Amino acid sequence: MLIPLKRCAWCSDDPLYQNYHDHEWGVPLHDDQGLFELLCLEGAQAGLSWITILKKRAHYRAVFDGFEAQKMTNYNAEKVASLLADAGIIRNRAKVAGFISNAAAYLKIQAEGEHFADFIWQFVNHQTIVNHWATAQDTPASTPESEAMSKALKKRGFKFVGPTICYAFMQASGMVDDHSPDCWRRSGSE
């Protein structure tokens, strides 16, 4: 008899969510493009559940040109209007505008000769922080590291990057390992 994998409590029985949990969430991500996309999508999640964004992620990639920042910074009023009319994404004017301003801020970091991954990972000294929360309820909404990241990103012109969004981004990108102690993905458990 096959014993089902024990996953973090937040992971439902939705196969899409389970796949995300098992193969993406908490896996260290060091790719500039992937980190930029994830930061934008975490911002889109503000006020919503991650599964909502996850179900729309493929469509987001399609309509936002694969999150190619250079293309995004060239969006005109017509493109923005088409995005705001697209039911396949969260049709929030501030969030769409935030993606575009984030693209410009992302490109500015790169133009200054810095890799976005290096900029982002500096907040955890370039290594995953393995937390030891006893229960999911013990996991904080933000940490000093996510607060520092939020402040630095805002200073650089990023939008929808509050400390709570930054902490969710840190969890998703593997900057912190917040898998529950009994989760099969917990560091050292695989």
N, C-alpha and C positions, 0 to 999 in steps of 0.2 A: 504494500500500500504506500502510495506517494504522500509524504507529509508536506503540507503547504508551507511555503516560506513565511517566516514571521517578518512583517514589515513595520515601519513606523506607523503610529496610530493615525496620523493624518492621511495616510494613503488608503483610499477607498478600494472597493473591489472592481472598479472600472479598469479594464485592461490597458487603456491609454495611460491612466495615472500610474498603474503598477509598472508599466514599461518605463515611464519617465523616472519613477522612484528607483527602479532597479539599475538603470543604465545611464542616467544623467544627473539626478539630484545628488549633490555632494561630491561629484567626481571633479577633481581639480581641472579647471579650464584655464588655459594660458594663451589662447588664441585671441588676438585683438578683435577680430571681426565677431567671433562668437560671444565675447564678453560685451561688446557694444550691443549686439542684438538682445542678449539676455537682460542687460540693464534697461533697455527700452521696454521690453516686455514686462519686466517687473514693475516699471512705472505705469504701464497700461493696466496692471492688476489692481492698482490703488482703489480700495473700496469694493473690490470684487474677490472672488476665489480664484486660485491659480488654475483650477481645472477649466474655468471659463476661458482663460487666455490660452491654455494648452490646446483646447479644442479648436481655437481660432489661429493657432500659430502658423500653420501652413499657409493660410490665407494672408496673414500678416506678411509673411515672407514674400508672397507673390505680389501684393499690392505696394509694398515698400521696397521693391526692387532688390530683394535679397539682403536688405539692410546695408546696401552699398551707400556709405555716407556721402560720397561725392554726388551721386544722383539725387539723394534726398535733399541736399542743400539747394538743389536747383528746382525744387518743386514750386510751381506757380499757383496762383489763385484757382485756376481751373483744376489742377491736380488735387489741391486741398479740398475743393468742393466735391470732387468725385470720391475722395476718401471719406468725407463726412456723410456721403450718401450710401456708402457701402455697408450693408448689414453684416458682412463677414468679419468686421472689426468692431471695436468699441468706438462708437461714433461720438466722441467727446472732443470738442474743438481744442481745448487746452492740452489734451493728451496728444493729439495729432501735431499741434504746434510744438509740443515738447519733443517729439521724435525729431522734428526738423532742426530745432535748436540744439538738441543733443548731437546730431550729426555734425553740425558746425563746430561744436565744442570738442568733439572727438577728433575731427580733422586738425583742429588747432593744436591739440596735444601732439599729434603725429608730426605736424609741421615744425614744431619746436624740437624735434629729434627724439622724442620719447615714445616708447612703445606703450600703448594703452594698458597692456597686461602688466608691465612693470609699474606703471602709475597705480593701478588698482591693487596689485598684490603687495605694495609697500605697506599697506595698512595692517597686514598680518606678518610683516617681516619676511615675505616671500615664502611662507610655509603654512600649511594647513594647521589651524588650531583645532585640536580634538577636545571637545567639551564633554563633560561627564554629568549631564543633567539626569537626575534620578527618574523624572517623569516628563512627559511632554509639557505639562503645566509649568514646570520649572524653567523651561526655555524662555529667555527674555525676548522682548519685542525689539530691543536694540541693545547695543553694547558700546563701550567707549570707542572701540574700533569703527563701528558702523557710524557713530556720531562724527568721528574725525573724517571718515570717507565722505559722508554727506556734506559736511562743511566745505571740504576741498572741492568736491564736484560742483557744488553750487557756486563757489568762487570762480570756477572755470566756465560757468554758464550753463550747466546741465539743469534740467527740469525734472520734476517728479523723482527726486532722489533724497527724500527725507531719511532719517536714521532707521526707521522701520523698514522701508523699501530697501535701503542699503543692506540691512541685516538679512533680509530674505534673499537678496542677490548674493550675499556672501555664502549663505547656506547652499544655494543652488549651484554656485560656481565652484564649490569645494574649498573655499577659503576657510570655512569652518566645517567641522564634521559634527553635525547635530543628529545623526541617526540615533535612535533610541538604543539603550544598552542591549535589548533583546533582538534588535533588527539584524538580519543576516548581512546587511551592508555595512554594519558598524566596523570601523577601522580595526583590522586584526581578525575580523570574523569571516572574511571571504575565504 
